Amino acid sequence: MASDSVTTCLSPPVHYVICKLGSEKKDTYDINNILSENGEVCWQAVTEHVCYLESDQSVDYIKSIRSLGPVCESVNLHLKSLTKEQFVTEYALWFRWTNCTELFLEVFDVLQDTETTEVALGLMKLTSCLERALGDVYLLIGKDCPFLLRDLLASEQLAVVFGQAVMNVLRVFIGSPYGLNLRNVLWHGFASPQEIPAKYCAMLLFLTAGLGQLLQTYLMQTKCILVHRPYVTFVSLDELGVFPDLNHETLSIAEELVKLSNFVLKTMLPFWMAALTAFKQSRYADCVILLLPQLEAGLRLLFTTTNKCPNRLLTAEPSALYTTFDEMLAKHLDNEEVNQLPAVLQEPAMEFLWDFLNHQEGPRIRDRLSHGEINLEAFPREVANQIVAFAITLLCRFSDEDMFAFKEHMVIKPLMNCASCYRSQFHPISRLKKQVLECMKSIHLWPELPTVPEEHVQTIKGLEGNAEASTLILMISEIVSQLQQYMPQNFYSSDDTIDSVLTERLLIELCGTHICTLYSPRPVLETVVVLRKISTQCHQVSEKVIASTELRYKQWMNKTLRSRQRHNYLRMLNSIKFLSPVLRLILVLITLELVNVHLVSKKNPFEYQQYLKFLKSVLQYTENLVTYTSPEKNKWDETMELTNKTLIRIRKISDRKLMLMQLAT
């Protein structure tokens, strides 16, 4: 990889549009044309700079950028001439609609500085927060907010609030591949720090205030209230903690690595250094916002080298596809050939990238940051730590230099080890393993539940069913002994085949089995969806049984149960005897199927449909259990009948050897 030889990632037409076009007109523009005495933006004077094509009256982006260039320069000089106090007095109020006033005031500080990296960072934050705020405005009228910025800016809903001409001004700067497209060019790691003129950052800051003024008028006329959607928060941060905590020494070595590694495009070096500095200064959101586009740029360099398509390193023309994370992490290239990048990165790194960027239940960090869904003030260190640590491992792995000394360094080696044995946490297969173990933990609590003394039970007449419960338990034992040959050797047990402790140990061992998650075929994913639903229902049954048992016991001891309720309570205690083993059997069953889930692709379409039908019948059973065990229903006798039918069905399928585990042998 020749990262030194790349001087820009912008294709010639894009480079011209962003770096030169807006400076072609040399006229100086009078700021008073677009700024009234009382500090309001004169939108009409701004919108008249947007030019339209004669053919279909769509925006002529080239002419518009050329015409708006001097206006942006004038705004930039005006903002630079203000003190912070003056700016706050004149503009702070107009940023309130964004719900990020502080952020916009910080962008003003950046403009006073000549640090190009900070301007680029300011623009990235500004565009993501502006998108989020515009989405909130959209929801004043519309139902589902568009996911893509370009669709949002082209929506009728925003044109109703701000006017079509105003929206066209915004589209010149962001959201159209034919315009400056500043947000995408930065967020996807195409632009180096010195390539983005600061005047465009100043102009977007100015326009955001102008939008605030227009919105205020609209809200006063319509008596609407702007509601801000709550931020997305990262749940289960503990699951994200794969790499050890980075200390000062590791970060210092990382700074050396950045200068040596081929993974880094030399023009992008300032972004890398700024990201590491931000981490040291505990500015975790800034760190990740700077680093994600650079990971994308480095991986794009790797992608274009391994797939021998150097032209894709540059920004695409508006009519063609950008090479972004989505393409780079896919199994095939757009010409249907196999993408070589996964083989070069190897499975653990691919799983990490899919986990943090793509999987629906993962943190989806890039999406959420770039669309303004995360509160930047409260961005967790844990997440930044993972991204920086992962980046360090890529710097080490992809370099011509002799990196042996670095790789073996005592603070880098643990990172390399963690990276090489990373396993997906957020793929549906990984989530199912987690669900199974959590459900088993819940069932494990049943023996500890308080129950009434045995002699009390004797006093109730007409409580049959012990014999039936025993029959069910016997049938469960038979099925388990049939399944034993598909379990790991050390779980063959002759006596109590459904012992709770043994089941837990078995499930822990099975869930520790590595199952390939990358590019799972559709039948595999469909099967996992049903298995997950079964597991969820089992967990609900367990939680309901625990809650009901504790409540009824309390009521029994306080003598507050009516005769019928006492009957129901004792029936419930009787049902628990077989419900616990049956739930454990189902968990073992779905986990054994999960371990062999890739064999589902061996079934022909008819066999596959039959198999799904069987799984869905087990799902139906667990859904009915949830209903029957709820305090409102209390249908404990019916659960026996249901269980009997389901066990017969499971035994039949097992006899016919239709399960995946049976295909494995």
Solvent accessible surface area in square Angstrom, and as a share of the most:
residue,aa,sasa,rsa
1,M,54,0.24
2,A,65,0.51
3,S,3,0.02
4,D,102,0.53
5,S,82,0.53
6,V,22,0.13
7,T,105,0.61
8,T,38,0.22
9,C,2,0.01
10,L,2,0.01
11,S,6,0.04
12,P,102,0.64
13,P,68,0.43
14,V,22,0.13
15,H,47,0.21
16,Y,74,0.28
17,V,16,0.09
18,I,1,0.01
19,C,36,0.22
20,K,113,0.48
21,L,0,0.00
22,G,3,0.03
23,S,50,0.32
24,E,76,0.34
25,K,80,0.34
26,K,165,0.70
27,D,86,0.45
28,T,137,0.80
29,Y,43,0.17
30,D,77,0.40
31,I,31,0.16
32,N,108,0.55
33,N,75,0.38
34,I,0,0.00
35,L,18,0.09
36,S,41,0.26
37,E,190,0.85
38,N,119,0.61
39,G,8,0.08
40,E,73,0.33
41,V,11,0.06
42,C,45,0.27
43,W,22,0.08
44,Q,148,0.66
45,A,18,0.14
46,V,0,0.00
47,T,21,0.12
48,E,122,0.55
49,H,29,0.13
50,V,9,0.05
51,C,37,0.22
52,Y,81,0.31
53,L,74,0.37
54,E,167,0.75
55,S,105,0.68
56,D,95,0.49
57,Q,119,0.53
58,S,48,0.31
59,V,12,0.07
60,D,20,0.10
61,Y,25,0.10
62,I,70,0.36
63,K,112,0.48
64,S,0,0.00
65,I,2,0.01
66,R,74,0.27
67,S,17,0.11
68,L,2,0.01
69,G,1,0.01
70,P,12,0.07
71,V,0,0.00
72,C,0,0.00
73,E,69,0.31
74,S,12,0.08
75,V,0,0.00
76,N,12,0.06
77,L,110,0.55
78,H,35,0.16
79,L,1,0.00
80,K,87,0.37
81,S,83,0.54
82,L,20,0.10
83,T,71,0.42
84,K,70,0.30
85,E,124,0.56
86,Q,85,0.38
87,F,2,0.01
88,V,55,0.32
89,T,115,0.67
90,E,67,0.30
91,Y,1,0.00
92,A,19,0.15
93,L,87,0.43
94,W,39,0.14
95,F,1,0.00
96,R,163,0.59
97,W,21,0.07
98,T,5,0.03
99,N,76,0.39
100,C,23,0.14
101,T,34,0.20
102,E,110,0.49
103,L,15,0.08
104,F,0,0.00
105,L,13,0.07
106,E,79,0.36
107,V,4,0.02
108,F,3,0.01
109,D,63,0.32
110,V,25,0.14
111,L,2,0.01
112,Q,74,0.33
113,D,68,0.35
114,T,121,0.70
115,E,78,0.35
116,T,56,0.33
117,T,5,0.03
118,E,45,0.20
119,V,7,0.04
120,A,1,0.00
121,L,4,0.02
122,G,5,0.05
123,L,0,0.00
124,M,4,0.02
125,K,22,0.09
126,L,0,0.00
127,T,1,0.00
128,S,2,0.01
129,C,8,0.05
130,L,0,0.00
131,E,9,0.04
132,R,35,0.13
133,A,1,0.01
134,L,0,0.00
135,G,1,0.01
136,D,5,0.03
137,V,0,0.00
138,Y,17,0.07
139,L,63,0.31
140,L,42,0.21
141,I,79,0.40
142,G,11,0.11
143,K,177,0.75
144,D,123,0.64
145,C,37,0.22
146,P,34,0.22
147,F,109,0.46
148,L,73,0.36
149,L,8,0.04
150,R,120,0.44
151,D,66,0.34
152,L,2,0.01
153,L,0,0.00
154,A,57,0.44
155,S,15,0.09
156,E,141,0.63
157,Q,45,0.20
158,L,0,0.00
159,A,20,0.15
160,V,93,0.53
161,V,12,0.07
162,F,10,0.04
163,G,30,0.28
164,Q,85,0.38
165,A,45,0.35
166,V,10,0.06
167,M,1,0.00
168,N,10,0.05
169,V,0,0.00
170,L,0,0.00
171,R,58,0.21
172,V,1,0.00
173,F,1,0.00
174,I,0,0.00
175,G,9,0.08
176,S,8,0.05
177,P,46,0.29
178,Y,122,0.46
179,G,7,0.07
180,L,2,0.01
181,N,6,0.03
182,L,0,0.00
183,R,20,0.07
184,N,38,0.20
185,V,1,0.00
186,L,4,0.02
187,W,3,0.01
188,H,27,0.12
189,G,1,0.01
190,F,0,0.00
191,A,1,0.01
192,S,1,0.01
193,P,2,0.01
194,Q,110,0.49
195,E,15,0.07
196,I,8,0.04
197,P,35,0.22
198,A,33,0.25
199,K,14,0.06
200,Y,3,0.01
201,C,0,0.00
202,A,0,0.00
203,M,0,0.00
204,L,0,0.00
205,L,0,0.00
206,F,2,0.01
207,L,0,0.00
208,T,0,0.00
209,A,0,0.00
210,G,0,0.00
211,L,0,0.00
212,G,5,0.05
213,Q,14,0.06
214,L,50,0.25
215,L,3,0.01
216,Q,79,0.35
217,T,70,0.41
218,Y,32,0.12
219,L,37,0.18
220,M,132,0.59
221,Q,134,0.60
222,T,57,0.33
223,K,170,0.72
224,C,48,0.29
225,I,143,0.72
226,L,28,0.14
227,V,109,0.63
228,H,55,0.25
229,R,65,0.24
230,P,115,0.72
231,Y,72,0.28
232,V,45,0.26
233,T,105,0.61
234,F,28,0.12
235,V,121,0.70
236,S,45,0.29
237,L,52,0.26
238,D,120,0.62
239,E,27,0.12
240,L,3,0.02
241,G,45,0.44
242,V,38,0.22
243,F,11,0.04
244,P,56,0.35
245,D,102,0.53
246,L,5,0.03
247,N,78,0.40
248,H,124,0.56
249,E,78,0.35
250,T,5,0.03
251,L,6,0.03
252,S,47,0.30
253,I,21,0.11
254,A,0,0.00
255,E,34,0.15
256,E,89,0.40
257,L,0,0.00
258,V,0,0.00
259,K,100,0.42
260,L,70,0.35
261,S,0,0.00
262,N,21,0.11
263,F,1,0.00
264,V,0,0.00
265,L,2,0.01
266,K,65,0.28
267,T,27,0.16
268,M,1,0.00
269,L,46,0.23
270,P,57,0.36
271,F,6,0.02
272,W,5,0.02
273,M,50,0.22
274,A,20,0.15
275,A,0,0.00
276,L,5,0.02
277,T,55,0.32
278,A,0,0.00
279,F,3,0.01
280,K,70,0.30
281,Q,103,0.46
282,S,68,0.44
283,R,80,0.29
284,Y,31,0.12
285,A,6,0.05
286,D,16,0.08
287,C,0,0.00
288,V,0,0.00
289,I,1,0.01
290,L,2,0.01
291,L,1,0.01
292,L,1,0.01
293,P,3,0.02
294,Q,3,0.01
295,L,3,0.01
296,E,0,0.00
297,A,1,0.01
298,G,1,0.01
299,L,0,0.00
300,R,0,0.00
301,L,8,0.04
302,L,6,0.03
303,F,1,0.00
304,T,4,0.03
305,T,63,0.37
306,T,33,0.19
307,N,21,0.11
308,K,171,0.73
309,C,23,0.14
310,P,101,0.63
311,N,112,0.58
312,R,38,0.14
313,L,15,0.07
314,L,58,0.29
315,T,2,0.01
316,A,16,0.13
317,E,64,0.29
318,P,47,0.30
319,S,105,0.68
320,A,60,0.47
321,L,99,0.49
322,Y,34,0.13
323,T,2,0.01
324,T,15,0.09
325,F,4,0.01
326,D,94,0.49
327,E,40,0.18
328,M,0,0.00
329,L,0,0.00
330,A,32,0.25
331,K,98,0.41
332,H,79,0.35
333,L,23,0.11
334,D,99,0.51
335,N,90,0.46
336,E,135,0.61
337,E,106,0.47
338,V,86,0.49
339,N,4,0.02
340,Q,81,0.36
341,L,0,0.00
342,P,20,0.12
343,A,76,0.59
344,V,51,0.29
345,L,0,0.00
346,Q,105,0.47
347,E,59,0.26
348,P,23,0.14
349,A,5,0.04
350,M,0,0.00
351,E,3,0.01
352,F,4,0.02
353,L,4,0.02
354,W,61,0.22
355,D,0,0.00
356,F,3,0.01
357,L,10,0.05
358,N,36,0.19
359,H,25,0.11
360,Q,139,0.62
361,E,82,0.37
362,G,5,0.04
363,P,7,0.04
364,R,35,0.13
365,I,0,0.00
366,R,25,0.09
367,D,39,0.20
368,R,41,0.15
369,L,2,0.01
370,S,3,0.02
371,H,19,0.08
372,G,7,0.07
373,E,26,0.12
374,I,11,0.06
375,N,51,0.26
376,L,28,0.14
377,E,141,0.63
378,A,72,0.56
379,F,12,0.05
380,P,22,0.14
381,R,82,0.30
382,E,78,0.35
383,V,0,0.00
384,A,0,0.00
385,N,4,0.02
386,Q,4,0.02
387,I,3,0.01
388,V,1,0.01
389,A,0,0.00
390,F,3,0.01
391,A,2,0.02
392,I,2,0.01
393,T,1,0.01
394,L,0,0.00
395,L,2,0.01
396,C,1,0.01
397,R,70,0.26
398,F,25,0.11
399,S,27,0.17
400,D,115,0.60
401,E,89,0.40
402,D,125,0.65
403,M,8,0.04
404,F,137,0.57
405,A,78,0.60
406,F,42,0.18
407,K,69,0.29
408,E,75,0.34
409,H,60,0.27
410,M,149,0.67
411,V,23,0.13
412,I,0,0.00
413,K,87,0.37
414,P,53,0.33
415,L,2,0.01
416,M,32,0.14
417,N,82,0.42
418,C,32,0.19
419,A,15,0.11
420,S,78,0.50
421,C,87,0.52
422,Y,5,0.02
423,R,108,0.40
424,S,14,0.09
425,Q,57,0.25
426,F,8,0.03
427,H,7,0.03
428,P,36,0.23
429,I,1,0.01
430,S,16,0.10
431,R,33,0.12
432,L,1,0.00
433,K,34,0.15
434,K,75,0.32
435,Q,36,0.16
436,V,0,0.00
437,L,53,0.26
438,E,74,0.33
439,C,0,0.00
440,M,1,0.00
441,K,129,0.55
442,S,6,0.04
443,I,2,0.01
444,H,62,0.28
445,L,96,0.48
446,W,12,0.04
447,P,101,0.63
448,E,138,0.62
449,L,19,0.10
450,P,50,0.31
451,T,77,0.45
452,V,9,0.05
453,P,55,0.35
454,E,113,0.51
455,E,113,0.51
456,H,64,0.28
457,V,32,0.18
458,Q,119,0.53
459,T,100,0.58
460,I,31,0.16
461,K,166,0.70
462,G,57,0.55
463,L,41,0.20
464,E,144,0.65
465,G,8,0.08
466,N,90,0.46
467,A,80,0.62
468,E,101,0.45
469,A,3,0.02
470,S,66,0.42
471,T,79,0.46
472,L,7,0.03
473,I,55,0.28
474,L,116,0.58
475,M,17,0.08
476,I,0,0.00
477,S,33,0.21
478,E,81,0.36
479,I,0,0.00
480,V,8,0.05
481,S,63,0.40
482,Q,61,0.27
483,L,0,0.00
484,Q,24,0.11
485,Q,109,0.48
486,Y,31,0.12
487,M,16,0.07
488,P,33,0.21
489,Q,140,0.62
490,N,96,0.49
491,F,6,0.03
492,Y,108,0.41
493,S,24,0.15
494,S,116,0.75
495,D,122,0.63
496,D,75,0.39
497,T,22,0.13
498,I,15,0.08
499,D,49,0.25
500,S,21,0.14
501,V,87,0.50
502,L,39,0.19
503,T,10,0.06
504,E,30,0.14
505,R,122,0.45
506,L,8,0.04
507,L,0,0.00
508,I,98,0.50
509,E,76,0.34
510,L,10,0.05
511,C,13,0.08
512,G,63,0.61
513,T,54,0.31
514,H,84,0.37
515,I,11,0.05
516,C,57,0.34
517,T,9,0.05
518,L,28,0.14
519,Y,63,0.24
520,S,14,0.09
521,P,60,0.38
522,R,183,0.67
523,P,41,0.26
524,V,0,0.00
525,L,64,0.32
526,E,57,0.26
527,T,0,0.00
528,V,0,0.00
529,V,75,0.43
530,V,10,0.06
531,L,0,0.00
532,R,48,0.17
533,K,103,0.44
534,I,0,0.00
535,S,1,0.01
536,T,58,0.34
537,Q,33,0.15
538,C,0,0.00
539,H,49,0.22
540,Q,78,0.35
541,V,0,0.00
542,S,0,0.00
543,E,84,0.38
544,K,61,0.26
545,V,0,0.00
546,I,22,0.11
547,A,61,0.47
548,S,10,0.06
549,T,0,0.00
550,E,82,0.37
551,L,88,0.44
552,R,28,0.10
553,Y,55,0.21
554,K,132,0.56
555,Q,47,0.21
556,W,27,0.09
557,M,97,0.43
558,N,98,0.50
559,K,181,0.77
560,T,90,0.53
561,L,11,0.06
562,R,169,0.62
563,S,67,0.43
564,R,191,0.70
565,Q,42,0.19
566,R,88,0.32
567,H,48,0.21
568,N,23,0.12
569,Y,2,0.01
570,L,2,0.01
571,R,66,0.24
572,M,3,0.01
573,L,24,0.12
574,N,9,0.05
575,S,2,0.01
576,I,27,0.14
577,K,106,0.45
578,F,0,0.00
579,L,0,0.00
580,S,15,0.10
581,P,9,0.05
582,V,1,0.00
583,L,0,0.00
584,R,23,0.08
585,L,2,0.01
586,I,1,0.00
587,L,0,0.00
588,V,10,0.06
589,L,1,0.01
590,I,1,0.00
591,T,1,0.00
592,L,2,0.01
593,E,0,0.00
594,L,1,0.01
595,V,41,0.23
596,N,27,0.14
597,V,0,0.00
598,H,65,0.29
599,L,36,0.18
600,V,2,0.01
601,S,63,0.41
602,K,145,0.61
603,K,23,0.10
604,N,73,0.38
605,P,109,0.69
606,F,144,0.60
607,E,72,0.32
608,Y,20,0.08
609,Q,104,0.46
610,Q,66,0.29
611,Y,6,0.02
612,L,15,0.07
613,K,141,0.60
614,F,7,0.03
615,L,1,0.01
616,K,104,0.44
617,S,25,0.16
618,V,0,0.00
619,L,19,0.09
620,Q,97,0.43
621,Y,4,0.02
622,T,0,0.00
623,E,63,0.28
624,N,40,0.21
625,L,0,0.00
626,V,17,0.10
627,T,60,0.35
628,Y,46,0.17
629,T,1,0.00
630,S,8,0.05
631,P,64,0.40
632,E,147,0.66
633,K,96,0.41
634,N,28,0.14
635,K,71,0.30
636,W,4,0.01
637,D,77,0.40
638,E,68,0.30
639,T,0,0.00
640,M,19,0.09
641,E,111,0.50
642,L,33,0.16
643,T,0,0.00
644,N,59,0.30
645,K,126,0.53
646,T,5,0.03
647,L,0,0.00
648,I,78,0.40
649,R,100,0.36
650,I,1,0.00
651,R,74,0.27
652,K,120,0.51
653,I,18,0.09
654,S,4,0.03
655,D,87,0.45
656,R,132,0.48
657,K,119,0.50
658,L,47,0.23
659,M,0,0.00
660,L,0,0.00
661,M,2,0.01
662,Q,14,0.06
663,L,65,0.32
664,A,58,0.45
665,T,124,0.72
